[in-house]
Each structure stands twice: as structure tokens, then as C-alpha cells.
Amino acid sequence: MKAILVREFGAAGVMRLEDVPSPSPGPGQVLVGVKAVGVNPVDTYIRSGTYAIKPSLPYTPGADIGGIVEATGVGVTRVTKGDRVYANGTAEGHGGYSEATLCDESQVHLLPDRISFAQGAAVGVPYGTAWRALFLKAKARPGETVLVHGASGGVGIAATQMARAGGLRVIGTAGSDRGLALVREQGAHEVLNHNDADYMSRIMALTAGRGVDVILEMLANINLDRDLEVLALHGRVMIVGNRGRVEIDPRKLMGKDGTVLGMTMFNATAEERRAIHAALGAGLANGTLNPVVGREFPLAQAVDAHGAVMEAGAFGKIVLVPPGA
């Protein structure tokens, strides 16, 4: 079968489409025929060798999969051959940038018929990150106001949809007319262009001078100090993305009894993951969660997809489609 292999860490060009043996499921494992696989910024960090997690070489990237169960190992009871599924993670030594991959049973979840495979590939990291950040870490509550930076990207769309469904008032930002329209379509009550020099100053007016209770921060190195200026009393900044160092004035935080939190999905416990995917499964089934796919690339164009996922002006999720999917 075809799969992307990374034999050395480095720029996107280290990824190569190669022929590899087809895997077989062992006890507790599921063989998933990959119909689409999500491309996440963290995939590029790991591939470059600069991330804290470094898989053994060679490796196949990709953790977010939409596909069909092709076979199951001994002891698997939650899914059967032919089931439509999405996966968030793969078994050790395997990856989703391939025609088929192995997952542990706990990583595989049923995909409702109303959700396409490409949308299924947009669920795992973006929707899991948004849910954990908003509800498990920041403990957002109905009636509160949340500011979602970069609300037109994968995590931002997820956060906007679930916050709106959860009874929060949503202020979302984007950087293009197309992105702004998308954020509004996803349920944001207010939409701001983060390329406007004064967009942060408008937040206080939108909240009658109170500020926002929760900020979902995708680019802390750019926004964090300004975030502290628009926090409400006891507000929380939840950092899920960062690309460099930042200087802040802690007095802005002290005066509001505010909190700055950071997270990565790699630290989620098994209990948290069960709770997250139970909630996501319900939202996908009842229509409150609807992943948006912005671009699809053939698997052979993984290098181009890694470039696209790091470009400004995010619009939905980028996915790779294996041959014949």
C-alpha cells in the first residue's frame, strides 16, 4: 500500500510517498481503511524535529482519520468490519498519511452517516482541542462570553460551534472577508477582523466595558499581552497555539484575578478522552457540530498540504485523500 514516510527530520520535502507493507490488527487493534486524513500544524512541528515529541524514524505522520473498518483484532467489541469511523490517534508505529492504518480500539469512534469522511478527518485534534480547552480546562459556563482568536481555522470553527451550542456568547476573529463570513455562519454573535489595528479595543465596547470571560488563544506570541487587557474579572486565557516568545505585563492579570492556562492534547488523560469523544459523538449526530473542510489534497501532495496549513488566512480544515479513496 501507499504511505508517506519521514526518514529524517527537516523541511516538508523530507516526506516521501512510498510502498509499505499492509498492516494486520493485533489484539485490541482496528485496521482502518483511510478515506481522508487531517493535516494539523502539530504535524509540521513534529516533522521538522523541533517539537518535544520525536517519533522513531522512519515514521508516517497523521492522527486524524476518516475511514472504514477493514478488520478487527481479538477482543475488539466497539466497532466491526464495515463501520464508518473517525480516529483520533493511531497505534504506536503507525500513522494516518496512508491508505490504511492501525489504531487502538480506544482511538476509533463511530462516524454518523451525515458526516463525510473528509469531515471525519477534521474532528480529532481540532474538536478535541477545542472541547478540552473550553470546557475541561477553562471551565466555560453558559452565559459567559468567549473570544475565539482565529475562528475560521479548524480549532476556531470547532470552538465557535460548541460554545454557541453550549450557551456562551461568542466573539470570533478572522483575517479575510471569506473567513469573517464563515465565522458568522458558524454561529459567532460578533465577528472582528484581526488585521484591523483597533480590533481588540472594540471588544470592551461589545461587552459594555466588562470584558470577556474566556479567550481561546491560537497565537499567544502575538496576542497574549493584549488579551490580558480585555479579560473580565476572573477571566481565563486558554493558550492552544504559539509560535514564539512574548513579553507581558503581569499587573494586567493581577488586577483581574485572571488566569493563563496552556494545554496540549498529548497530555489528555484516558478519562478526558472518553468524555471528549462522548460529547463530540453526540454533537456530530445531533447536528450541533459540523466540521468544515477548506481544502483537499491528494496524499502524494503532502508537502503542499504542510505548506498550506501554516499559511495565514485559515479557512476550515485541510485534509489529504489517499489514492482510490
N, C-alpha and C positions, 0 to 999 in steps of 0.2 A: 504494500500500500504506500501511498504518498504521505510524507510528513515533512514539516520544517524542522531542520536540525541546526542547533547552535553549537559549533565545535570550539569556539573561542569567544571570550567576551570582547565587546567592542561596538563599533557603529552598526547601523542597521544592516549593512552589507554582509555581516557575518552569518546572516540567516540564509540557508540554502534548502531548496525543495529536493528531497532525496527519496529513494525507495528504501523502506524499512520493513522488517517482518511484521505481520499482523499479530496482535496480542490475543491471548486467551485468558478469560477470567479465572482467577483462583477463588478460594473460599471467601465469601463476603464481598466479592467484586462484581462489577457490572461492566460489560462491554457495550459501549455506546457508539453507534454509527453517527459520525458528526455531520450534521447538515449545515451548521453555521457555528462560528466561534468568535467571541467578542475580543476586541483589541482594547486593552486598558493602558493608561500611562505607566502603571507599575510594570507592565511587560517590557517597556523600553528601558526602565531603570535597571531591572534585573539583567536584561540582555547586555547592557553597557558594562556591567560588572561593578557599578558604583553603589548598588543597593546593599542593605545589610544582609539580605538573603542571597546566597550564591549557590545555585544548584550544581551538582556534579556534572561535568562535561563528558560527552555531549548531552544536550537536553532539548526537549521540544517545549516551546512556550505555550501559554494559554490555559486559562482556568474556567472560563465561562462558555458553556456549550449548550446548543440546542440540537437535539437529535432523537434517535430511536434506539431503544434497547435491542441489541442483536443477540445477546446471550447473557446468562447469569451464572455465577458460581454457586457452590454449595452453601446453603444457609441464607441465601438472599430471599426475602419474603415481600419486600415493599414494592417491587416492580417485577414485571415479567416481560418476556420477549414480545416485541411489537409495541410496547408502551412509548408514547411521546413523552419526552422528559427534557428538563433543563438540568445542567450540572454546575455546581459551584465548587470547583476543585477537581483534581484528578489524583489517581493513586500514585504513590511515590515512584518516580522514574518514568512517568508518562505525562503527556501534555495534549492540549486541545487543538493545536495547529496541525491537524492530521485528519485522515479520512475516518479513523476510528481510534478510540482510546479507552483505557481502563479507568474506572472510578470506584472508590469505595462506596458501599451501599448508602452510607450516610450523606454522601455528596450529591446524590441523584434525587430529583424531585419531579413529580408528575407535572406535565405541561398541559394546561387546558386547551381544548380544541380551538378556542377563539384567539389564541396567541400563536403567531407564526414561529418557525424555528429561529429565524433571524431575531425576532423579538425575545425568544427564549435565551439567546446568546447575549442579550443585553440586560439580563436580570441579575446574575450572581453578584459580582463585585459592586456595580453601581447601586442596585437596590438594597443589597445587604449593607453597604457602607452608609447609605442614607438612613436606613431604619435604625442601625446601631447608633449612629451619631445623634439623631434627633431624639429617639425615644429611650434608648438604653443608657446613653452617656449624658446627653444634655437634659434628659427627662422633660422634654417639651410636653406641655399640657394644653388641652382645649382652651381657647380663649386667649392664648398668648400670641405674640407677633414674632414671626421668624423672618430673617433676612437671608436669602439664598444667593450667594455670590455665584456667578457663572451658571445661572439656572437653565441655560439652553444646552448644557452638556449632559452626559449620561447620569452622573450623580445628581446634578441640579434638577433635571427633569423628574427623577425618582423622588427627590426630596419635596419638590413642589406638589406633586400628585398626592403623596402620602400625608403631607402637612395639611393640605386643603381638605382631604378626606377625614383627617383627624381633628378638624375643628379649629385649626390655627389660622390666623391672618397671615398671608404670605406676601412678602415684598421680594421680587426676583429681579436679577440683573442679567443683561446680555450685552453684546457689543456690536450688533448689526440689526438692521430693520427686520430681517428674516428671523433672527434669534429672538428679538423682542416680541414679534408676533407669536412665535412658538411658545414662549414662556406664558404669554397671556392665554393661549389656547389650553395650556396645561393646568390652568386654574389660579395663577397668581392674581391677587387682588390689585397690586400695584406693580408696575414694571419700570425699571430705570436703565438707562444706557450707561454702562460703566466706563465708557470712553468720554463722557461729559465731565469736564473738570469739577463741576459742582454737584455731582450726583449724590455724594454722601451727605452733603449739607441739606439736601431735600428730605432726608429720612426723618429728621426731627419734626419737620412740618407735617409729614404724613402720619406721624404718631402723636400729634398735638403736644410736642415737646417731651414726651415720655421716653422715647427711645424704644429699642427692640429687645425682646426677652432672650432670643436665641439667634445667633449668627452662625450659619454654616459656611465655613471659610475654605475656599478652594486654592487660594494663592496667598498664604499668610505673609510671605516676604514682601508683598506689595501692599496689603490691606490692613495688617493687624493693628498698627498704631491708630489708624483712623477708625477701625472697628470699635475700639475702646471708647471713642468719643460719642458713639450713638447707642451704646448699651443702656438699657433701662436698669433701675435699681435691682440688684441680684441677678443681672443678666449673665448669660453664658456664651462664650465664643468657642465653637467646636471646630478645631482645625483638622481637616481631612486632606489638605493638599498644600504643598510648599516647595519652592524651588530655589531657596537661598536664605541668607541671614537677614534679620530685621532688627531695627532698634525701636523700642517702645518706651513710653513714659508710664511707669507703674502707678503713678498717682492717679491716672485716669481710671485705673482698675480699682484702686483702694477706695476712692470716693464713692463707688457704687457697690461695694462688696461683690464685685464681679469675679468671674471665674474664666480662666482659659484652659481648655482641655484639648488633648491630642489623642489620636487613635489611628490604628491600622487594623484592617480585618484579619491580619495574620495572628493577632492577639485574641481574637474572639474565642470564647470557651465553647465546648460542645453544647452546653446548655443554652448559651446565647444563640448559637447557630440553629438549634432546634426551634427556638422561639421566633427567630427572624424568619425562617423559611415557612413556618406555620402561618405567620402573618402575611408573608408575600404570596403564598399559595392562595390564601383567601382573597386577597386583593386582585390577583390575576383572574381568579374565577368569577368574582362578582363585578368586575369592570371598573373598579376604582384605580387600578394600576394598569397602565398601558405603555410599555416601553416604546420608545421612538428610535427607529433605525435611520441614521442620517446618510450613511454611505456603505456600500458593499463592495469588497474587493475579492477577486479570485485568490485562493490560497497561495498561488505562485507569486502574487504581488504583496506578500507580507512586508517587504521592505518599504513599499509605498505607503502601506497602511500605518506603519510605525512613524513615518513622517507626518502623515495626516493627523494622527491622534495628538500630536504635540503642537499643532498649529493653533493660532488664536482664532476666535470666532467659532467655538464649538457649536455643533447642531446635531443633537442626538448621538446615537451610538455608532461606532464603526465596527463592522464585522467582516470576517473572512469566510469565504464559501469554498469548501473543498471540491475537487473535480467530481462531477456526476451527482452532486448533492441536489 
